[in-house]
Amino acid sequence: MITGSSKKKVAILGSGYVGASVAYALTLRDLADEIVLIDSSYEKSRGEASDICHGIPFMGLSNVFAGSYSDIADCDLIVITAGRNRKIGESRLDLVFDNINTLRQIATEIEPYYNRGVILIVTNPVDTSAYKFDQWMKLPPGRVFATGCILDTSRLISAVSKYVDLSTDNIRALVIGEHGDTQVPVWSKLLVAGIHIQEYCDAMGIPWGTEQKTMLADTVRNMGASIISDKERTHYGIATCVCYIADAVLSTRKAVIPVSSTLHGEYGIFDAALSVPSIISGAGIEKRIVERLEPAEAEALNASAKHLREIQKRVEEM
């Protein structure tokens, strides 16, 4: 655990829809004593902070306020949401050049004030963003990581829940790889009511095979674009996912979460940031868990890594 004050302090960089939603969700969960919003527009941060603080006090006692980069000091968790959002018809990778430049500037601004804490990247494309930010900050391994496939995993749980007509707390699922088009649903680990989905579907007379897997994978992969088409942005889903990660970082409750970080030989993958199950604690990523995958799943994960390395190379050649 990173040493420091018992009071928990969180900085959120970017006060747009995602950043403000994260601050609001953290406040409702009472996960931090202090939450500082930092944005290129101080007035926007001040307005969002005031709006959150005006809620009913017993639903959240966090001190939420607008600040500057100097407030990065002594943070337990730094959440980076700054950057532009996807537009209708765009992929996450369409953001790569604009947002990487934004993140490079943020890393430069953070460096003089950073003295401890976990850095969580939410800015898309999260995998490439995490890879580059890790390089720039040069912190101990596991201190910088991204939300990765936690949202995709949540979406898969929701989709499977609807398919088998059971509540989501009966479903255990995992998505790894890129938070994007090459993501890998791990069908071999998908459990319904504690048993493998194939066994459950056979017992209940529910069809389960390649057709159903393809349908669910396509649904999950396209959920973000579908929401953006409907309302032009996504922010509530990722905000609750950030809260789940924040709980593991800020409390003593470790959790295994599919987050994105630079791999160093896990699953035979080097020099690429992508999601695998990882033990999260106050120190960040304690350990990446290497699970036994089916050959097709391992092949798909390596293809995802190859794709991300190609994106990283393009960024480095900018």
C-alpha positions in Angstrom: 0.0 0.0 0.0 1.2 3.5 -0.8 1.9 5.3 2.4 0.4 8.6 3.3 -2.5 10.3 5.1 -5.5 8.2 6.1 -7.6 10.7 4.3 -8.2 9.7 0.7 -7.7 12.3 -2.0 -8.7 11.9 -5.7 -7.9 14.3 -8.6 -9.9 14.1 -11.8 -8.3 15.7 -14.8 -11.1 16.8 -17.2 -14.4 18.2 -16.2 -16.5 17.1 -19.2 -19.3 14.6 -19.1 -17.1 11.7 -18.1 -15.0 13.6 -15.5 -18.1 15.1 -13.9 -19.9 11.8 -13.9 -16.9 10.1 -12.2 -16.8 12.9 -9.5 -20.6 12.5 -8.9 -20.4 8.7 -8.6 -17.4 8.9 -6.3 -19.2 11.3 -4.1 -22.3 9.1 -3.9 -20.2 6.2 -2.9 -18.2 8.3 -0.3 -15.0 6.8 -1.5 -12.8 9.9 -1.0 -12.5 12.7 1.5 -11.4 15.2 -1.2 -12.1 15.2 -4.9 -10.4 17.9 -6.9 -11.6 18.7 -10.5 -8.9 20.1 -12.8 -9.7 21.4 -16.3 -8.4 23.9 -18.8 -11.6 25.9 -17.9 -11.5 26.6 -14.2 -15.0 28.0 -14.3 -16.3 24.7 -15.7 -14.6 22.7 -12.9 -15.9 25.2 -10.3 -19.5 24.9 -11.7 -19.4 21.1 -11.7 -17.9 20.9 -8.2 -20.6 23.3 -6.8 -23.4 21.4 -8.5 -22.2 18.1 -7.0 -21.8 19.7 -3.5 -25.3 21.1 -3.5 -26.8 17.6 -3.3 -28.2 16.2 -0.1 -25.2 16.0 2.3 -25.9 12.6 3.8 -25.7 11.1 0.3 -22.1 12.1 0.0 -19.7 14.0 2.3 -16.7 14.4 -0.1 -15.2 17.9 -0.3 -15.4 18.4 -4.1 -13.6 21.5 -5.4 -12.0 23.0 -8.5 -8.2 23.1 -8.5 -5.1 23.3 -10.5 -2.2 20.9 -11.3 -0.5 21.7 -8.0 -3.4 19.9 -6.3 -2.0 16.6 -7.8 0.3 16.4 -4.8 -0.6 13.8 -2.2 -3.4 12.2 -4.3 -4.1 8.5 -3.8 -5.7 8.3 -7.2 -5.4 10.5 -10.3 -8.1 9.9 -12.9 -7.5 11.3 -16.4 -10.5 11.8 -18.5 -9.3 14.8 -20.5 -9.5 14.7 -24.3 -12.2 14.8 -26.9 -15.0 12.2 -27.1 -15.9 10.0 -30.0 -18.3 11.5 -32.6 -21.0 9.6 -34.3 -19.4 7.2 -36.8 -15.9 7.4 -35.3 -14.0 4.5 -33.7 -12.0 5.0 -30.5 -8.8 4.8 -32.6 -10.0 7.9 -34.6 -9.2 9.9 -31.4 -5.6 8.6 -31.1 -3.6 11.5 -32.5 -5.7 14.3 -30.9 -5.9 12.7 -27.5 -2.3 11.5 -27.3 -1.1 15.1 -27.8 -3.5 16.2 -25.0 -2.1 13.5 -22.7 1.5 14.4 -23.4 0.8 17.9 -22.2 -1.0 16.6 -19.1 2.0 14.4 -18.2 4.3 17.4 -18.5 2.0 19.4 -16.2 1.6 16.6 -13.6 5.3 15.8 -13.3 6.4 18.7 -11.1 3.7 18.0 -8.5 3.3 14.2 -8.6 4.6 12.6 -5.4 2.5 9.4 -5.0 -0.7 7.7 -6.1 -2.2 5.6 -8.8 -2.8 7.1 -12.2 -5.9 5.7 -14.0 -6.4 6.6 -17.7 -9.9 6.8 -19.0 -9.1 8.9 -22.1 -9.7 6.9 -25.3 -8.1 5.0 -26.9 -7.3 3.8 -23.5 -4.8 1.1 -24.4 -2.5 3.3 -26.4 -3.0 6.1 -23.9 -1.9 3.9 -21.0 1.1 2.7 -22.9 2.4 6.2 -23.7 1.5 7.6 -20.3 3.4 4.8 -18.6 6.4 5.6 -20.7 6.3 9.3 -20.0 5.8 9.1 -16.2 8.5 6.4 -15.6 6.8 5.3 -12.4 7.1 1.9 -10.7 5.4 -1.0 -12.6 1.6 -1.1 -12.2 1.3 2.5 -11.0 -0.2 3.6 -14.4 -3.0 1.7 -16.0 -6.3 2.3 -17.9 -9.9 1.2 -17.5 -9.4 -1.1 -20.4 -12.1 -3.8 -20.8 -13.9 -3.4 -17.5 -16.8 -1.7 -19.3 -16.8 -4.3 -22.1 -17.0 -7.0 -19.4 -19.9 -5.2 -17.7 -21.6 -5.0 -21.1 -21.1 -8.7 -21.8 -22.6 -9.5 -18.4 -25.6 -7.4 -19.2 -26.0 -9.0 -22.7 -25.7 -12.5 -21.4 -28.1 -11.7 -18.6 -30.7 -10.7 -21.1 -30.0 -13.8 -23.3 -30.5 -16.4 -20.5 -33.1 -14.3 -18.7 -31.4 -14.2 -15.3 -30.2 -11.2 -13.2 -26.7 -10.0 -13.8 -25.5 -11.3 -10.4 -25.8 -14.8 -11.8 -23.3 -14.1 -14.6 -19.5 -14.2 -14.4 -17.8 -13.0 -17.6 -14.5 -11.7 -18.9 -13.4 -9.6 -21.9 -9.7 -9.1 -22.5 -7.4 -7.5 -25.1 -8.2 -4.1 -26.7 -11.0 -1.8 -25.5 -12.1 -1.8 -29.1 -12.7 -3.9 -32.2 -10.2 -6.6 -31.4 -11.5 -7.3 -27.9 -11.7 -10.9 -26.9 -14.7 -12.4 -25.0 -13.3 -15.3 -23.0 -16.1 -17.8 -23.6 -14.3 -20.6 -21.8 -14.6 -18.7 -18.5 -18.2 -17.6 -18.9 -20.3 -18.9 -16.0 -24.1 -18.8 -15.4 -25.3 -19.6 -11.9 -21.9 -21.0 -11.1 -21.6 -23.4 -14.0 -20.2 -23.0 -17.5 -22.7 -21.4 -19.9 -22.7 -24.4 -22.2 -23.8 -26.7 -19.4 -26.4 -24.2 -18.2 -27.9 -23.7 -21.7 -28.0 -27.5 -22.3 -29.9 -28.0 -19.1 -32.3 -25.2 -19.9 -32.8 -26.0 -23.5 -31.3 -22.6 -24.6 -29.3 -22.6 -27.9 -25.6 -22.0 -27.3 -22.9 -22.1 -30.0 -21.0 -20.1 -32.6 -24.1 -18.1 -33.7 -24.9 -17.0 -30.2 -21.3 -16.1 -29.4 -21.0 -14.0 -32.5 -24.3 -12.2 -31.8 -23.3 -11.4 -28.2 -19.7 -10.4 -29.2 -21.0 -8.0 -31.9 -23.6 -6.6 -29.5 -21.0 -5.8 -26.9 -18.4 -4.4 -29.4 -21.0 -2.0 -30.9 -22.7 -0.9 -27.7 -20.6 2.2 -27.3 -21.2 3.3 -30.9 -24.9 2.6 -30.5 -25.1 4.8 -27.4 -23.2 7.6 -29.1 -25.6 7.4 -32.0 -28.5 7.8 -29.7 -27.2 10.5 -27.3 -23.8 11.6 -28.7 -21.7 10.5 -25.8 -21.2 7.8 -23.1 -20.3 8.6 -19.5 -22.5 6.9 -16.9 -21.3 3.4 -17.6 -17.6 4.2 -17.5 -18.1 6.4 -14.3 -19.5 3.4 -12.4 -16.6 1.3 -13.7 -14.1 3.9 -12.4 -15.8 3.8 -9.0 -15.3 0.0 -8.9 -11.6 0.5 -9.6 -11.4 3.4 -7.2 -12.9 1.3 -4.4 -10.0 -1.3 -4.8 -7.4 1.5 -4.9 -8.7 3.6 -2.0 -9.9 0.8 0.4 -8.3 -2.4 1.6 -10.6 -4.4 -0.7 -8.4 -5.8 -3.5 -10.2 -6.8 -6.7 -9.4 -8.7 -9.9 -10.4 -6.4 -12.8 -9.6 -6.6 -16.5 -7.7 -3.3 -16.8 -5.2 -2.3 -19.5 -1.5 -2.0 -18.8 1.8 -2.7 -20.5 2.5 -6.4 -20.6 6.0 -7.8 -19.9 5.7 -11.4 -21.1 2.3 -12.3 -19.7 0.5 -14.5 -22.2 3.7 -14.3 -24.3 3.0 -10.6 -25.0 5.6 -7.9 -24.8 5.6 -4.1 -25.4 1.8 -3.6 -25.7 -0.8 -2.3 -23.4 -4.1 -4.3 -23.3 -6.5 -5.7 -20.7 -5.9 -8.9 -18.8 -7.3 -9.9 -15.3 -5.2 -7.9 -12.8 -5.1 -7.7 -9.0 -5.8 -4.0 -8.1 -4.9 -2.5 -4.7 -3.7 0.8 -3.3 -0.4 0.3 -5.1 -2.1 -0.1 -8.5 -1.6 -3.4 -10.3 -0.1 -5.9 -7.9 -0.1 -8.7 -10.4 -1.4 -9.6 -13.8 -3.1 -13.0 -13.7 -2.2 -15.4 -16.5 -5.3 -17.6 -17.0 -5.4 -20.8 -19.0 -7.1 -19.8 -22.3 -8.5 -21.9 -25.1 -6.1 -21.9 -28.1 -8.5 -19.7 -30.2 -8.8 -17.2 -27.3 -5.0 -17.1 -26.9 -4.6 -16.5 -30.7 -7.2 -13.7 -30.6 -5.4 -12.1 -27.7 -2.1 -12.1 -29.5 -3.8 -10.7 -32.6 -5.2 -7.9 -30.5 -1.7 -7.2 -29.1 -0.3 -7.1 -32.6 -3.0 -4.6 -33.7 -2.2 -2.4 -30.7 1.5 -2.5 -31.3 0.8 -1.2 -34.9 -1.2 1.7 -33.5 1.6 2.4 -30.9 4.1 2.5 -33.8 2.0 5.0 -35.7 1.8 7.2 -32.7 5.6 7.1 -32.1 6.1 8.1 -35.7 3.9 11.1 -35.4 
